[in-house]
């Protein structure tokens, strides 16, 4: 029995030693995986398509690693530049991952990879206590972890309309008096609400399109990807499953399924006629519609509230009265002031400047309405109740909070693709996206009506969805 016990004791001690050493390696690998995950998630939100964003991503990754629990939770880890790489796709080959300073095009570097095996100094070396007795090569074991993070969605509503102009910035001279030089962006005027279901700068019939929110860019996707069941959740949330459009052509379906208009109304805390979920598609923090009479608070800021958007101008193209030429350049003699609908509920008209001022154009003061929006017998006028700073959307007197669901600020802002038109014939085609327009829903959608007040264009790289771990 003593001989047998001695033999078995050696075997048991061997297994105990193996378990202890392997346990150390597994523990270190777990720590490094948590570290890599934390660093990648911290870096990914900084990737906004600029060299500065890459530098911020590196700094955030190192900061997150320094706060992660490492070496039995006793300290953070010093993450080096060697372990931080960037690429344009999460599954890019090894040769396509670059250090921050060597990225060929920062605008396409939308994904970050943290690989602790490449770190200097090494983070995964574990000194064994027992395995080294069996072989000198086992005195130190090496482990590591890798994490890839980035955005797998972009906050662009799968609705597209024609740009009214291909010019990113142009001048509209309103004769006044006094003369007012107004900036147009792709033909749209800030502060004017457009019916996004009733526009076409190239003909009298409405043109609107559904962006494929699922299919690959540069190719016509399967019909299932543009079915009502597939696209409605994306209309509700206002996002698509693309990391970015990145200047690539995208599959559009003509026309947009306007019968899905109730899906836009989740932003107004209305979930009765749609399949939206208040968790993934929350309401806005302010659900007060503009300008329906039942919702008008005391001291309405306009003297002519009527429809929720500027009315159609008529003629060979489907535009609004706000898009008519300035007086003296072909404008009709009479424009009812109420035809303009609400003005400046979320965004103000802006002064033209070339080059565009750093940051943004300068907004007009509140006293220029009669010069910008002519009408007979009188032009639309702004009352003294209009806020001196900000717009009615943010003014407490013009707010209604959603009941029963938590609101998210500016959920009523739709990011809509502005297309290079005319779009080729056919129900499913590939098109070029010129820009992403910001349109504020002035009122809930209705059949053939989606009222959006133009608020300028948005940089696509600022519209990325939440950062996610992808590997």
N, C-alpha and C positions, 0 to 999 in steps of 0.2 A: 504493500500500500504506500510506503514511504517513497519507493522508487517511482511508482506511478504518479503520486502526488507531485514529486519534484518535476517530472516531465511535463505534467499538465500545467503546473504553475508557470513554467517558462512560456508555454503556449498562451496561457491566459494573460500573463503580463505583456506578451507581445501584442495581443489584440487590444489590451487596454492602452498601450502606448500608441498603437495605430489609431485608435479612436480619438485619443487626445490630440494627436498631431493633425489628423484629418479634420477634426472639429475646429482647430485653429484656422485651417485653410478655409473651411466653409464659412466660419465667422468673418474672416477678413473679406472674402468674396461678397458676402451679404453687405458688409459695411461699404465696400467699394461700389456695389450696385446702387445702393441708396445715394451715395455721394454722386455718382454719375447721373442718376435720375434727377436729383435736385439741381445739379449744375446745368443740365440740359434744359430743364423747365425754366430755370431762371434766365438763361441766355436767350431762349427762343422768342419771347415777346419783344426783344430789342431789335430783331431783324426787320428793319423797315426799308431796306433797299438802299442804304447809304453806307459809306465808309465809317461814318460816325456811329451808325447803328452796330456795325461789326465790332468796333472798339468797345462800345457799351456792353455788347453781348459777352465779350471776353472778360470784362471787369465783373459782370454779374455772375458769370460761371465761377470765377475764382472766389468771389465773395461767398457764394452758396457752398462751395467746397470747404472753405475755411470755417463755415459754421456747421458742417456735417459732422456726425459722430464717427470717429475713426480710431483705430487701435484700441479696441475694447472701450470705445466711447470716452476716451480720455483727452482727445484733441481733434482739431480739424485737420484737413489735408492741404498741403500746398500744391494747387493745380497749376501746371505749367502750360505755356502756349503750345507745346508739342502735342498735348492731348486734346486740343480744341480745334476742330476743323468744321468747315462750312461747305455746303453744296446746294445745288438747285433742285435736288430730288432726294427723298429719304433713302431710296435704294440705289443711289448713284454708285458707280464702281469706285474702287479705292483710289484710282488716279484722279478722280473728279473732286475729291475732298481737299480743300486748301486751307492753309492758315489764314488768319484775318488779313494780314498784310499782303497776301499773294492771291486773293480772290480776283479772278478776271473781270467779273461784272457784279458789283455789290447788289444791283437791283434784282439779280436772280438768286442770290445766296439767301434762301429762305429756310434752310434747315441747318441744325447744328448737331455735331456728333462729339460726344465725350468718350474717349477711349483711355482708360487708366493705364493700360499696358504701355502706352507711348509716353507716359509721364516721366519727367526728370525733376527730382529724383524718383526712383521706383517706389510705388506704393503697395505693390502686391507681394513683396518678398516676406515669407514667414519662416523663422528659424524653428526647426523641429527639435523636440526633446528626446525622442526615442528612435525615429526612423534613421537618424544618422548613424546609429550603432550598426545597422544592417549594411549601409552603403554610404560612403562619403558624398555621393551625388544627391542623397536625400537629406542632407543636413539643412538645405534651404529649398523650400518650394515656392513657386511663383503663381500668382493668380491675378485676375483682373476683371474688369466689367466694362461694358459699352452701353451707351444710351444715345438714341437719336430722337430729337424733338423738333417740332415745328408746327405750323398751322395747316390743318387739313381742310379748312373752310375759309370763305371770304364773305364778308357782310354786304353782299350785293343781292338785291331782290331779283328773282328770275323773270323780270319784266324788262323789255327793251323797247325804246321808241327811237324815232329818227331824230338826229340832231337837226335843229332848224338851220344850222350853218356849219360848215366844216372849219370855220375860223375860231380858234380857241378864245380870242379876244378881239372885239371890234367896237367901233364907236357909233353910238346913236346920238345925234345932235337934236335935242328937243328945243325948239326956238323960243319957248317961254312966252312973254318975257318974265324973268331974264333967261338967257340961253343956258341950258343945262346939258353938259356932255356926259352921257351915261355909258357905262361899260356893259357890253353884251358878251356872254360866254356861250359859244357854240349856238348863238342866235337867241338864247333865252335871257329874259330880264329878271334880275333878282327882285323879290318882293311881289311878283305876280303869280297867281295861282292858275295853273294849266289843268285842263281835263286830259289826263294822260291817255284816256281811251278815245280821244277825239282830236288827234293831231296828225298832220301830214304836210310837210313843206313842199311836196312834189305832186300833189293832186288833191281832189276834193273828197276822196274816200279815206277813212281812218286807217292808219297803219300802226299796228303794235305787234309785238313778238314775244314769244316765250323762249328764254334762254334755257338750254339743257343744263340742269343743275348737277347732273351725275356723270354724263359721258365724257370721254377724253377730249381735250381741246384739239382743234385741227381736224376733226373727223365728225361725220354724221353718226349720231348715236342710235341705239335701238329704239323702236317705237315705244317700248315699255317705259323708257326713261322719261318720256314726255307725257305720259298718261296722267289723268287727273289725280289718281291715287298716289303716284310718285311725286308729283310736283307740289301738291297742296301743302305738305309740311314745310317745304322751303319757302312758299309764299307766306305762310304763317310766321316763320322765324325771320324771314328777310335775309337768308344766307344761301350759299351754294357750296357743294363739295368740291371746290377747287382751291388750291393754295393761292393761286393768283391767275389772272388772265394773261398777264405778261406779254401783251402785244400780239398774242396768237389769235387766229380766227376761231370763232366759236359757233357751234351748232345752234341755230334759232329755228323755231317753228312758227309759222304764220297761219292764223293769228293767235295772239295770246288768248287763252280760254277765259274770256271776260265773265263767263258765268260763275267763275270762282271768286268773284268780287267779295263775297262775305269773308274770305280768308284774310283780307286786309284789315278787317274790323276787329280782329283780336287786339289791335293796338288801342282800341276804344273800350276794352273790357267786354266785348261782345263775342260770346262763344256759342250763341244759339244756333246759327245757321252754318257753322263750319266745323271742321274736325281739328281745330287748333287746340293746343294744350297750354294752359296758363304758365306752366313751368318752362317749357321750351319756347313759348311765344307769349311772354308777359305783356300786359297793357302798358301804356305810357303813364308817367306820373301825373300828367294832365290830360284828361280825356274830354275836356269841354270842346264841343264842336264849334267851328266858326263857319258861317255867321247865321245859322238858322234862328229865327225870331224867338223860339222857345228857350234858346240857350243864352240869349243876350243878357249880359249883366248890366246893371245901371252904368251909364256913362260910356256906352259903346264908342269905340275910337273913330268910327267912320260915320259919315252922314248919309250914306247910301247903301247899307247892307242889303244884299239880295241873294244871288246864288253863291255857291261855295267856290266858284272859279270864274275866270274871265270867259265871256261867251264867245262863240265862234264869229269870225268876221265875215264869212261868206266869200265867194269868189272862186278862183281856179285852184286855190290851195286851202287846206284846212288849218287855219291859224286862228288866233284870238284877236279881239279888238285891241289888245295891248301891243300886238305885233304890227299893227298898221303903220304905214309911213308917218313921219311927223307932219304936222299941219303945213300946208303949202307944198307937199311932195306927194299928193295923191290921196290924202286922207279924206273920208267923207265929211260933209259939213256938219253932220249931227251924229254924236255918239252918246247914248244915254249913260250917265255916270254909273248907274247900277250895273252896267254891262261888265265893268271891271271886276266885280266880285270883291272879296276881301283883299286888302293890300297890307303888306308889311306885318302880318300876324306873327311871323317867325324870322324873316330876313328883310333887310332894307335894300333899296336900290343903291348902287354904288357909282362913284365918279370914275370916269375913264382916265387912265394914265398909261403911258407907254415910255419905259417899261413898267410892268406891274409893280407897285410898291412892295417892299419886303414885308412879308406876312400876308397882306391882303389889300384889296382896294379899300378906299375910304368911303364910308357910308354918307349918303346925303342927309342933311338935316330934315327935321319934320315939317318944314315950311315950304317945301317945293312941290307938293302934290299937284297943284294946278298947272305947273309947268311940265311935269312928267306925264300926266294923265289928262289930256284935254277932253272936254265933253260939253254938250249943250243940254239944257240952258246953263248949267254950271258944272265945273269939273269936280271930281271927288275931293272932299276936304277932310282933313284930319282934325279931330276935336282935341281940346286941351287935356282930355283924359289919357291920351296916348303917353306911355311912360317916357320920361326924359332919357333914361338909360335902359337898354334892353328892349324887348318886344313884348306884346301882350301874352304870348305863350308862357313867359316866365313871370308875368305879373300876378300876384296873388288874387287880385280882383277878377281875373279872367281864367282861373284855374278850377278844375274839379278833379279831385283825387279818385282813383278807382276803388270800388268797394269789393272786399272779399279776396282780392289778389294784390300782391305787391307789384308796384309799378317800376318801370325802368325809364329813366330820363331819355327823351328824344327817340323813343321807339316809333313815333309817328314820322320820323325822317326815313324816307325810302331812298336807297341808293340804287339808281336806275341807269342801266347802260344806254349811252347815246351812240347810235349806230351811224356808220357812213351810208347814206342813202342816196339814190334809191337802191333798195335791196334787190338782188336778182330774183326773177320769178321762181315760183315753186313754194311748196308748203314747208320744205325742210332744206335749208341752205346754210353755207358757212359765210359769216360776215365779219367785218372788222369793227371793233369797238373803239370809238374815238376818245371817249372819256366816260367818267361815272358822274352823273348828275345827282345832286341832293335835292329831294322834293319833300316838303313838309305837308302831310295830310291835313288840310284845313277842316275837313269834315269826314264822317264815315263814308265809305264807298257805297255806291248804289248801282243798279243795272246801268251799264254804259256810262258810268261816271266814277272817275278816280281823281279827286282834286288834289293837286300837288303844287304847293308854292315853291318856286325855284329859289334855292339858297346857295347857288354856286356849284363848283365841281369839287370832287374829293379825290385825293391821291389814293389810288388803289392799294398802295402798300400800307396805308394807315387803316385799312378796312379788314385786316386779317382777323380771323376768328381766334378763339382761345388757343393757347399753346397746348399741345398734347404730346405725350410720349408715343412715338410711332414704332420704335424698336427697343 
